[in-house]
Every structure is written in C-alpha cells, then in structure tokens.
Amino acid sequence: MALVDQNVLVLQQIRSFLANDFAICDNGGRQLATIHTEGSTMSRLFAGSRELTVLENGSPVLRLSDPVNVLSRDTFTVSDGNGAPMATITKEFSVLSRRLRVELSDGSVLQCTGSLFAHEFTVSQGQAVAARVARRMPGLSAALMGHDRYLLQLAPDLPPLHRGAMIGTVITIDLIRAKESRNSS
C-alpha cells in the first residue's frame, strides 16, 4: 500500500542533530517511507534544515523547501517528487494559538490550527476536517535526544494532493517548533 493510501501515519524522528530526519510508518509500525534532510552540514548549521525529501521505496515522492524569509512570514513549499508544486504553507500571526495557511495547487485553501503549546492540530477546509495531528513524546530517552513523534490522521476521502500537503504540513509544524526552540535558547 502506498504512502498516500494510508489514513493514519506515524512520523517518528530518527535523528535530530542538524537534521530533521523521520521514518514514516503505518498504524501498525511498518515503515513506509523516510524523510531525509538535504543540503550541506554548513548550511544546516547556520540556517537550520531547509530542504527535506520524502522517499518511498528509495524514490522521492515529496519535497519540502523552507526558503529564507527575511521580511515576510515563514513560508514553506511542498512539491511532488518531480518538483511540481503541490502547496504553499504560511505561518500566520496568532496570539493564543498556532496557525498555518495551506494553499494547494488546485486552489483549495486549508487552515491548520493548534494549541499554544503545539501538541494538537486540526487541518480543516471550512467546517470539514481534513486531518488531525498530535505530537507525542516517544519515551524518556528519545525525548532527551530531541526526537518527536507525530500521529497524522487523514480523512478517508482526502485526495492524494491533499494527503501529500498534510504530510508537508506535519514536517512544517516540526520545523517551526525547532526554529522557535533554537530562537528561544
């Protein structure tokens, strides 16, 4: 079964020092794909993880880019494995919650809203819930090493474009959390 055919995905961080690498597993724990941090160690050291690729059976199926945003809001782009645009994800200003705007290449716009402490998120289009994301600590030793686990529950009728954008949204949530953690230290 392909990555986009799953209604429940677990994104488990497998390495965290200068990288945001993850294993993507099904609900039973079987690994379906990996998220690999691209770019040189020097660029990640100074700019953080900026380019990530989702590999399924060794082939790229999604790419996430975090371009430098000097005078604008944090914006991320999601493309398919061939580089065709899928979504633009923008961090929105919000005082008591976390908000992301997800604009898909088909013209759909989704809102991702989450708790102030970034543990639970809902992605919706109007009143319809497209996905739910929950950040969980995988255990004490993994938590001390900075490894996180995200549970992504997708609406069963969600089309492949939206499913890919939801995976990109989870990666974006983690990148924003990591940036904010670095900036507050």
LINVEN-V729067 format. One record per backbone hydrogen bond with DSSP energy under -1.0 kcal/mol. CO is the residue of the C=O (numbers start at 1). NH is the residue of the N-H. E is the energy in kcal/mol with one decimal. If there is no record, write none. Layout:
co & nh & e
CO & NH & E
CO & NH & E
//
This chain:
co & nh & e
2 & 5 & -1.6
3 & 6 & -1.3
7 & 154 & -3.6
9 & 152 & -3.3
10 & 25 & -3.0
11 & 150 & -2.6
12 & 23 & -2.7
21 & 14 & -2.1
21 & 15 & -1.2
22 & 35 & -2.9
23 & 12 & -2.9
24 & 32 & -3.4
24 & 33 & -1.8
25 & 10 & -2.6
26 & 29 & -1.9
30 & 26 & -2.4
33 & 24 & -3.0
34 & 55 & -3.1
35 & 22 & -1.6
36 & 53 & -2.5
40 & 44 & -1.9
41 & 45 & -2.4
42 & 46 & -1.9
43 & 47 & -2.7
44 & 48 & -1.8
50 & 66 & -3.0
51 & 38 & -3.5
52 & 64 & -3.1
53 & 36 & -3.2
54 & 61 & -3.0
54 & 62 & -1.3
55 & 34 & -2.2
56 & 59 & -1.8
59 & 56 & -2.8
61 & 81 & -1.1
62 & 54 & -2.8
63 & 79 & -2.6
64 & 52 & -2.8
65 & 77 & -2.4
74 & 91 & -2.9
76 & 89 & -3.1
77 & 65 & -2.6
78 & 86 & -3.0
78 & 87 & -2.1
79 & 63 & -2.6
80 & 83 & -2.0
84 & 80 & -2.6
86 & 105 & -2.7
87 & 78 & -3.1
88 & 103 & -2.9
89 & 76 & -3.1
90 & 101 & -2.8
98 & 114 & -2.4
99 & 92 & -2.6
100 & 112 & -2.9
101 & 90 & -2.5
102 & 110 & -3.0
103 & 88 & -2.4
104 & 107 & -2.0
108 & 104 & -2.9
110 & 102 & -3.0
111 & 124 & -2.7
112 & 100 & -2.6
113 & 122 & -2.6
114 & 98 & -2.0
115 & 118 & -1.9
119 & 135 & -3.2
120 & 115 & -1.8
121 & 133 & -2.6
122 & 113 & -2.5
123 & 130 & -2.7
123 & 131 & -1.8
124 & 111 & -2.8
125 & 128 & -1.6
128 & 125 & -2.6
130 & 155 & -2.8
131 & 123 & -3.1
132 & 153 & -2.9
133 & 121 & -3.0
134 & 151 & -2.8
136 & 149 & -1.7
139 & 143 & -2.7
140 & 144 & -2.3
141 & 145 & -1.1
142 & 147 & -2.6
143 & 146 & -1.4
148 & 13 & -3.1
149 & 136 & -3.7
150 & 11 & -2.9
151 & 134 & -2.1
152 & 9 & -2.7
153 & 132 & -2.3
155 & 158 & -1.9
159 & 163 & -2.2
160 & 164 & -2.6
161 & 165 & -1.9
162 & 166 & -2.1
163 & 167 & -1.9
164 & 168 & -2.1
165 & 169 & -2.0
166 & 170 & -2.0
167 & 171 & -2.0
168 & 172 & -2.3
169 & 173 & -2.6
170 & 174 & -2.0
171 & 175 & -2.5
172 & 176 & -2.8
173 & 177 & -2.2
174 & 178 & -2.5
175 & 179 & -2.4
176 & 180 & -2.7
177 & 181 & -2.0
178 & 182 & -2.4
179 & 183 & -2.6
180 & 184 & -1.5
//
